[in-house]
Amino acid sequence: MVKFREPTDREINTEITRLERLLRSYKMDDKTKAWVKDEINRLSGELTRRENEKEQKKADRKGKVKRSQHSA
């Protein structure tokens, strides 16, 4: 079985940019245009979720450091 890695934030940003360029430069029917917009929203949501997880982890680490300093 092949394992796929998660795309990096940079790769997701590149894909979002590519899709936005598609919207501007090519004539598409409404169904395709809606799919591209949905895909952009999905990828943007994924980036936001990752950023929130990173912030949460950072806050958790800071909380652990503060607790250990108080007990010392």
Secondary structure, DSSP 4 states (H G I P E B T S, - for coil): -PPPPPPPHHHHHHHHHHHHHHHHHS---HHHHHHHHHHHHHHHHHHHHHHHHHHHHHHHHHHHHHHHHHH-
